[in-house]
Amino acid sequence: MKLAGFNHVTIRVRDLRRSLAFYRDVLGMTLVHLGRTDAYLDGGGAWVCLVEKAESDAQEKAAGVDHVAFSIAESDFDAAVQQLKQHGVTIVRGPVLRGQGWTVNFLDPDGTQLELHTGNLAKRMEVWR
């Protein structure tokens, strides 16, 4: 598998407005998109998504890292998915076209969710406009 680098991190937050103020005003990240329950920010090329999880979201109510995504070239994507399957990796979503890029979400041995994604923040924002 040939990773092309870090793609993005999605962080579960309890209060989107409070967290947005921290990432934007304290860390100096640029707000790219604000939705009802999510916000996308750019911090010098590092793409961060904040996603608000209500206390009633039983499985994902804890704040913290939701998943970490790695960039991969679209030409390498199918082979990477096959490699994950060959190694018996648990795939939790995909492969699916999402945000104008192919994505597959899977678990590492400790249950941390990881993602391979062929898109970028600019392509994702085309979907939101």
C-alpha positions as CSV (number, residue, x, y, z in Angstrom):
1,M,0.0,0.0,0.0
2,K,1.4,3.4,-0.9
3,L,0.1,6.2,1.3
4,A,0.4,9.7,-0.1
5,G,0.3,11.4,3.4
6,F,-2.0,12.6,6.1
7,N,-5.5,13.6,4.8
8,H,-7.6,14.7,7.8
9,V,-8.7,14.1,11.3
10,T,-12.3,14.1,12.5
11,I,-12.8,15.0,16.1
12,R,-16.1,14.3,18.0
13,V,-17.1,17.3,20.2
14,R,-19.9,18.0,22.7
15,D,-20.5,21.6,21.7
16,L,-19.7,22.6,18.1
17,R,-19.8,26.4,18.7
18,R,-17.4,26.2,21.7
19,S,-15.0,23.9,19.9
20,L,-15.1,26.0,16.7
21,A,-14.2,29.1,18.7
22,F,-11.1,27.2,20.1
23,Y,-9.9,25.8,16.8
24,R,-10.6,29.1,14.9
25,D,-9.8,31.8,17.5
26,V,-7.1,30.1,19.6
27,L,-5.4,27.9,17.1
28,G,-5.9,30.2,14.2
29,M,-7.5,27.7,11.8
30,T,-9.6,29.0,8.9
31,L,-13.3,28.0,8.9
32,V,-14.1,26.5,5.5
33,H,-17.6,25.2,6.1
34,L,-20.1,25.3,9.0
35,G,-23.0,22.9,9.0
36,R,-25.6,22.1,11.6
37,T,-23.5,19.5,13.3
38,D,-20.1,19.8,11.7
39,A,-17.4,22.3,10.8
40,Y,-14.5,21.9,8.4
41,L,-11.3,23.9,9.1
42,D,-8.0,24.3,7.4
43,G,-4.8,24.8,9.5
44,G,-2.0,25.3,7.1
45,G,-3.0,22.3,5.0
46,A,-4.1,20.2,7.9
47,W,-7.8,19.5,7.4
48,V,-9.8,19.1,10.6
49,C,-13.5,18.2,10.8
50,L,-15.3,18.8,14.0
51,V,-18.5,16.8,14.4
52,E,-20.9,17.4,17.3
53,K,-22.2,14.2,18.9
54,A,-25.3,14.5,21.2
55,E,-25.3,12.8,24.5
56,S,-28.0,10.5,23.1
57,D,-25.6,9.1,20.5
58,A,-24.9,5.9,22.6
59,Q,-22.0,4.5,20.6
60,E,-20.2,7.7,19.9
61,K,-21.0,10.1,22.7
62,A,-17.5,10.4,24.0
63,A,-15.6,13.5,22.8
64,G,-12.2,12.8,21.1
65,V,-10.8,11.6,17.9
66,D,-13.4,10.0,15.6
67,H,-11.0,8.8,13.0
68,V,-7.7,9.6,11.2
69,A,-7.6,9.6,7.4
70,F,-4.6,9.1,5.1
71,S,-4.4,10.3,1.5
72,I,-4.0,7.8,-1.2
73,A,-3.9,8.2,-4.9
74,E,-7.0,7.1,-6.7
75,S,-4.9,4.8,-8.9
76,D,-3.7,2.9,-5.7
77,F,-7.1,2.9,-3.9
78,D,-8.6,-0.4,-5.2
79,A,-5.4,-2.4,-4.5
80,A,-5.2,-0.9,-1.0
81,V,-8.8,-2.0,-0.3
82,Q,-7.9,-5.5,-1.5
83,Q,-4.8,-5.5,0.7
84,L,-7.0,-4.6,3.7
85,K,-9.3,-7.5,2.9
86,Q,-6.5,-9.9,2.4
87,H,-5.2,-9.1,5.9
88,G,-8.6,-9.6,7.4
89,V,-9.0,-6.0,8.4
90,T,-12.4,-5.0,9.6
91,I,-14.0,-2.5,7.1
92,V,-16.7,-0.4,8.7
93,R,-17.7,1.7,5.7
94,G,-17.1,1.6,2.0
95,P,-15.5,1.6,-0.3
96,V,-17.8,4.5,-1.3
97,L,-17.5,7.7,-3.2
98,R,-17.8,10.5,-0.6
99,G,-17.0,14.2,-0.8
100,Q,-15.8,13.7,-4.4
101,G,-13.2,11.2,-3.4
102,W,-13.1,7.4,-2.8
103,T,-13.1,6.4,0.9
104,V,-12.9,3.3,3.0
105,N,-13.0,3.3,6.8
106,F,-11.5,0.4,8.7
107,L,-10.3,-0.5,12.2
108,D,-6.8,-1.0,13.5
109,P,-6.1,-3.9,15.9
110,D,-7.1,-1.7,18.9
111,G,-10.4,-0.6,17.3
112,T,-9.2,2.9,16.2
113,Q,-11.0,3.9,13.1
114,L,-8.8,4.8,10.2
115,E,-9.6,6.0,6.6
116,L,-8.1,6.0,3.2
117,H,-9.3,8.9,1.1
118,T,-8.6,10.0,-2.4
119,G,-10.1,13.4,-2.2
120,N,-9.0,16.7,-0.5
121,L,-10.7,19.5,1.4
122,A,-11.3,21.6,-1.7
123,K,-13.2,18.7,-3.4
124,R,-15.2,18.0,-0.2
125,M,-16.3,21.6,0.0
126,E,-17.6,21.4,-3.6
127,V,-20.2,19.1,-2.2
128,W,-21.3,21.6,0.5
129,R,-21.6,24.6,-1.9
